[in-house]
Amino acid sequence: MDPLTFVFIVVGLVGFGLVAGAGRPRDEMRNHRRWESGFYAESHKEVHTDATGVLMCRQCGASASERAGRCPSCGASL
């Protein structure tokens, strides 16, 4: 086989591989960004407490200590 032909075949296969796999990383990147923005929004949500340090759960309405971080009834983050 001629070396020039071999180079064209290798370059063609690499190009085909790049084109064939181009759709998947874009979707993965979009899903990762969506997860990241949701995580950022949840972690930076402002929660106002009263002077006692007791929070009310947004999921079930139970009261829990601010330090607990999680609802004792349903386990949701406070």
C-alpha positions as CSV (number, residue, x, y, z in Angstrom):
1,M,0.0,0.0,0.0
2,D,1.2,3.4,-0.9
3,P,2.1,5.6,2.2
4,L,0.1,8.5,0.9
5,T,-3.0,6.3,0.5
6,F,-2.5,5.0,4.1
7,V,-2.3,8.6,5.4
8,F,-5.6,9.5,3.6
9,I,-7.3,6.4,5.0
10,V,-6.2,7.2,8.6
11,V,-7.2,10.8,8.2
12,G,-10.6,9.8,6.8
13,L,-11.2,7.4,9.7
14,V,-10.3,10.0,12.3
15,G,-12.5,12.5,10.6
16,F,-15.4,10.1,10.4
17,G,-14.9,9.2,14.1
18,L,-15.1,12.9,15.1
19,V,-18.2,13.5,13.0
20,A,-20.0,10.3,14.2
21,G,-19.3,11.1,17.9
22,A,-20.0,14.8,17.8
23,G,-23.7,14.6,18.9
24,R,-23.2,12.8,22.2
25,P,-20.8,15.2,24.0
26,R,-23.0,18.2,23.3
27,D,-26.0,16.5,24.9
28,E,-23.8,15.4,27.8
29,M,-22.5,18.9,28.2
30,R,-26.0,20.4,28.2
31,N,-27.2,17.9,30.8
32,H,-24.1,18.6,33.0
33,R,-24.8,22.3,32.8
34,R,-28.4,21.8,33.7
35,W,-27.5,19.7,36.7
36,E,-24.8,22.3,37.7
37,S,-27.2,25.2,37.5
38,G,-29.8,23.4,39.5
39,F,-27.2,22.5,42.2
40,Y,-26.0,26.0,42.3
41,A,-29.5,27.4,42.7
42,E,-30.4,24.9,45.5
43,S,-27.1,25.5,47.4
44,H,-27.4,29.3,47.2
45,K,-31.1,29.6,48.1
46,E,-31.7,32.1,50.8
47,V,-33.5,30.7,53.9
48,H,-34.7,33.1,56.5
49,T,-34.8,31.9,60.0
50,D,-36.4,33.4,63.1
51,A,-34.4,34.2,66.2
52,T,-34.8,30.7,67.5
53,G,-32.9,29.1,64.7
54,V,-35.9,26.9,63.7
55,L,-36.6,26.3,60.0
56,M,-39.8,25.1,58.4
57,C,-39.4,22.3,55.8
58,R,-40.4,23.4,52.3
59,Q,-41.6,19.9,51.4
60,C,-43.7,18.8,54.3
61,G,-43.9,21.8,56.6
62,A,-42.3,20.2,59.7
63,S,-40.0,22.3,61.9
64,A,-36.4,21.4,62.4
65,S,-33.2,23.0,63.8
66,E,-31.3,25.2,61.4
67,R,-28.1,23.2,62.2
68,A,-29.8,19.9,61.3
69,G,-29.7,20.8,57.6
70,R,-32.2,18.1,56.8
71,C,-35.9,17.6,57.7
72,P,-36.4,14.9,60.3
73,S,-39.7,13.9,58.7
74,C,-39.0,13.7,55.0
75,G,-35.3,14.1,54.7
76,A,-35.4,17.1,52.4
77,S,-32.7,19.7,52.7
78,L,-33.8,22.7,54.7
